[in-house]
Each structure stands twice: as structure tokens, then as C-alpha cells.
Amino acid sequence: MLAQLDEHENIVTVFDRDTTNGVMWIAMRYIAGVDCDKTVSAGPLSPDRAVRIIADVADALEFAHRHGVVHLVER
């Protein structure tokens, strides 16, 4: 099931994940570019860029859900 997610351009390949000494970690394919934190910290996004990012994320989530993957947030 998860292997099918590699077919979507906005979903990064996850190789492994675990918890070590109480810290959750995830190993994924390296993607060159600027991460979300740096993008947001640089100042306001243009409306067009913000909408494009939101649409890309929504498309990726819909693709994952269609393939049986559901997000769970642990607190």
C-alpha cells in the first residue's frame, strides 16, 4: 500500500521510522530545496503561492487517503 504513494509527485518516499530514547524519527528521501519552516519564516507568501502549496498538499492527502493511508497525530 505505501509503495503506491511513491507514484505521487508531492509525496516523499519514507524508508523507515521508529522511536529512539522516546524521540520519534523518520528517514525519508532527500529532496533538494527550501523546507516549509524556512519558507514561512522568510515572510508572507503571495496568495498565488499559498494557494498552490495548499492545493498540492490537499492533492497528496487525497491520493494517500484513496490508497488507504490515514494520518494519526499522537500527542
GIPEQUI-V684182 format. One line per field, one symbol per residue. ss: DSSP state (h for helix, s for strand, l for the rest). phi: phi as a letter, one per 30 degrees, with the letter a starting at -180 (. if undefined). burial: # if it has 9 or more other ideal C-beta (glycine too) atoms within 8 Angstrom, else .. A space follows every 50 residues. Layout:
ss->???
phi->???
burial->???
This chain:
ss->lhhhhhhllllllsssssssllsssssslllllllhhhhhhlllllhhhh hhhhhhhhhhhhhhhhlllllllll
phi->.ddddddcdccddccaaabbhicdbbcbddbdkcddedddddkdddeddd ddddddddddddddddcicbdbccb
burial->....#..#..#..#........................#.....#....# ..#..##.###.###.#.#......
